[in-house]
Amino acid sequence: MHIILIPGLWLDAASWGDVAPALESAGHRTHPLTMPGVGAPADESAGIGIADWVEAAVAAVGRLDGEIVLVGHSGGGNVAYGAVDARPERVARVVFLDTFPPSDGGSVSEFPVVDGVIPFPGWDFFDELDVADLDPQTRADAAARTRSVPARVPTDPIHLSDERRRSVPATIITGTVSEAQIREIIAAAPQWAAELAALRQLDIIQLGADGDPTGHWPQFSRPGAVAEAILRAIG
């Protein structure tokens, strides 16, 4: 099985370095990506948007033969789902690591732009629940590896057009929201979660026990658990 690993904002292929070996040991081929314009100054990245990130993931799919699983962390989940929409017949499963599938026209989020790019805003920018399981050394090590992203990428709307994407088997590996809460969201089907509710085959794997949730960057805090969850999702 080919596993394409798509990082979230500010991260590159190396962010999967503690997860990929366990996947390889289980007999799979991993393909961690660095997205276009990551770490590039504004004069080199101003024209890069979310569509370019999706196209990079689609190109990765096109280079491979055989079964393919797409794994997207955080904003990388939008990229993974965009690639599923573009190539639903090529993807055996899509895995969302602590994120939900976006709806057509949805975007990642908004962050401060500095000198025409979006640098990592620092751990204090995020909710305590997101970072509670990152000890000081892990925070320092991870922050040192972050790189800026093109200014357009987090706010660009994603465009989805092929409803076959909803039939591709999906798994959410959740760290900050419990499985029970996700099931409640699906049952209520609010507009912002319309795509989540429309998935025809969805499994949910909760990394942390109730009352002890894993944060938003489990590939750093609990990489073994993330790898185990991905292997479980693949089956």
C-alpha positions as a printed Julia matrix, in Angstrom:
235×3 Matrix{Float64}:
   0.0    0.0     0.0
   1.25   3.49   -0.85
   0.63   6.02    1.93
   0.88   9.69    0.92
   1.46  11.81    4.03
   0.34  15.44    3.72
   1.47  17.82    6.47
  -0.51  20.68    7.91
   0.49  24.32    7.8
   4.12  25.26    8.57
   5.29  21.66    8.34
   7.13  19.71    5.68
   7.82  16.08    4.8
  10.19  15.72    7.75
   7.3   16.23   10.19
   6.3   12.61    9.5
   9.77  11.35   10.4
   8.69   9.62   13.62
   5.55   8.1    12.05
   6.73   6.79    8.69
   9.18   4.11    9.91
   6.46   2.1    11.65
   4.34   2.24    8.49
   7.29   1.08    6.4
   8.01  -1.72    8.88
   4.45  -2.93    8.39
   5.14  -3.35    4.68
   3.8   -0.09    3.27
   5.51   2.56    1.14
   5.35   6.08    2.54
   5.46   9.28    0.52
   5.66  12.33    2.82
   5.16  15.59    0.95
   6.47  19.12    1.27
   3.92  21.46   -0.25
   4.73  24.19   -2.81
   6.0   27.48   -1.43
   6.65  26.27    2.1
   9.54  28.33    3.47
   9.7   30.54    0.39
   9.63  34.37    0.59
   6.65  36.34   -0.68
   8.2   37.15   -4.05
   8.41  33.4    -4.73
   5.18  32.23   -3.13
   2.59  35.0    -3.58
   0.91  33.19   -6.46
   0.6   29.86   -4.67
  -2.82  28.91   -3.31
  -4.62  25.89   -1.95
  -5.32  24.67   -5.51
  -1.57  24.34   -6.05
  -1.26  22.25   -2.91
  -4.1   20.02   -4.06
  -2.46  19.7    -7.48
   0.81  18.65   -5.82
  -1.05  15.89   -3.97
  -2.85  14.85   -7.16
   0.51  14.69   -8.94
   1.83  12.42   -6.17
  -1.15  10.12   -6.71
  -0.47  10.09  -10.44
   3.12   8.95   -9.96
   2.11   5.77   -8.14
   0.65   2.44   -9.18
  -1.46   0.28   -6.91
  -3.57   1.1    -3.87
  -3.15   4.55   -2.38
  -4.09   5.97    1.01
  -4.02   9.72    1.59
  -3.31  10.99    5.11
  -3.77  14.69    5.83
  -2.98  16.43    9.11
  -4.9   19.58   10.07
  -5.02  21.86    7.01
  -3.46  19.03    5.06
  -6.82  17.31    5.41
  -8.26  19.91    3.03
  -5.5   19.06    0.57
  -6.09  15.34    0.91
  -9.81  15.73    0.37
  -9.23  17.94   -2.66
  -7.07  15.19   -4.13
  -9.78  12.62   -3.38
 -12.25  14.83   -5.22
  -9.91  15.01   -8.2
  -9.04  11.3    -8.26
 -11.71   9.35   -6.35
 -11.1    6.21   -8.39
  -7.41   6.09   -7.35
  -7.75   6.51   -3.58
  -8.51   3.47   -1.43
  -8.96   5.49    1.77
  -8.52   9.03    3.07
  -7.38   9.58    6.65
  -7.95  12.9     8.44
  -5.53  13.42   11.33
  -7.29  15.69   13.82
  -9.33  17.47   11.18
 -12.59  17.18    9.25
 -13.24  17.16    5.5
 -13.97  20.62    4.12
 -17.09  21.52    2.21
 -16.96  23.06   -1.24
 -15.82  26.65   -0.77
 -14.38  25.97    2.67
 -10.94  27.14    3.78
  -8.42  26.24    6.48
  -8.38  29.34    8.71
  -6.92  32.84    8.99
  -3.52  33.66   10.47
  -1.35  36.79   10.68
   0.54  37.65    7.52
   4.1   38.92    8.0
   6.18  40.21    5.07
   3.76  38.64    2.63
   3.85  35.13    4.1
   2.38  33.36    7.11
   5.0   32.31    9.63
   4.29  29.88   12.43
   2.48  32.07   15.0
   3.87  30.3    18.07
   2.27  27.86   20.47
   0.57  30.61   22.5
  -1.61  31.36   19.47
  -3.47  28.06   19.88
  -6.0   26.83   22.42
  -4.54  25.02   25.41
  -6.37  21.84   24.38
  -4.41  21.83   21.11
  -1.0   21.95   22.76
  -1.51  20.48   26.24
   0.34  17.24   25.47
   3.42  18.95   24.0
   6.14  19.24   26.63
   8.56  22.19   26.47
  11.28  20.27   24.63
   8.85  18.93   22.05
   7.45  22.41   21.5
  10.91  23.85   21.01
  12.0   21.1    18.64
   8.81  21.29   16.56
   8.77  25.09   16.41
  12.37  25.12   15.2
  11.36  22.98   12.24
   8.4   25.13   11.13
   8.5   27.14    7.93
   6.29  29.88    6.53
   3.42  29.13    4.18
   2.17  31.17    1.23
  -0.23  33.88    2.35
  -3.13  32.67    0.2
  -3.11  29.02    1.2
  -5.03  29.12    4.54
  -7.83  31.39    3.28
  -8.24  30.21   -0.31
 -11.54  28.35   -0.79
 -11.25  24.77   -1.9
 -13.32  23.7    -4.89
 -14.94  20.25   -4.92
 -16.98  18.93   -7.81
 -17.1   15.12   -7.89
 -19.6   13.61   -5.47
 -17.82  10.26   -5.77
 -15.41  11.66   -3.17
 -18.05  10.92   -0.52
 -17.94   7.21   -1.34
 -14.21   6.87   -0.74
 -13.75   5.18    2.67
 -12.64   7.71    5.26
 -11.14   7.59    8.73
 -10.82  10.39   11.25
  -7.98   9.95   13.74
  -9.03  12.39   16.4
  -6.94  13.94   19.12
  -8.79  17.01   20.35
 -12.43  16.0    19.89
 -13.86  12.77   21.27
 -15.46  10.18   19.04
 -18.77  10.75   20.87
 -18.64  14.46   20.08
 -17.94  13.77   16.42
 -20.87  11.37   16.27
 -23.07  14.09   17.79
 -21.88  16.56   15.14
 -22.69  14.06   12.4
 -26.17  13.47   13.82
 -26.87  17.21   14.06
 -25.36  17.85   10.6
 -24.72  21.6    10.92
 -23.91  23.39    7.69
 -20.2   23.69    8.48
 -20.01  19.9     8.86
 -22.16  19.02    5.86
 -19.37  17.14    4.11
 -18.55  15.2     7.25
 -22.17  14.1     7.55
 -22.26  13.16    3.86
 -19.4   10.65    4.01
 -20.82   7.23    3.21
 -18.21   5.17    5.05
 -16.53   6.81    8.04
 -14.51   5.23   10.83
 -13.34   7.21   13.85
 -10.26   6.38   15.88
  -9.79   8.3    19.12
  -6.15   8.57   20.14
  -6.61   9.65   23.75
  -8.92   8.32   26.41
 -11.92  10.42   27.41
 -10.71  13.14   29.74
  -7.15  12.85   28.42
  -7.33  13.95   24.8
  -4.28  14.05   22.59
  -3.44  17.49   21.22
  -3.51  18.72   17.66
   0.05  17.62   16.79
   0.11  13.94   17.82
   2.73  13.11   15.19
   5.12  14.91   17.58
   3.66  13.96   20.97
   2.54  10.37   20.23
   3.97   9.28   16.88
   3.7    5.59   17.72
   0.0    5.95   18.45
  -0.49   7.85   15.19
   1.26   5.14   13.2
  -0.76   2.44   14.95
  -3.97   4.32   14.17
  -3.07   4.7    10.5
  -2.34   0.99   10.27
  -5.64   0.25   11.96
  -7.43   2.53    9.5
  -5.87   0.74    6.56
  -6.83  -2.63    8.03
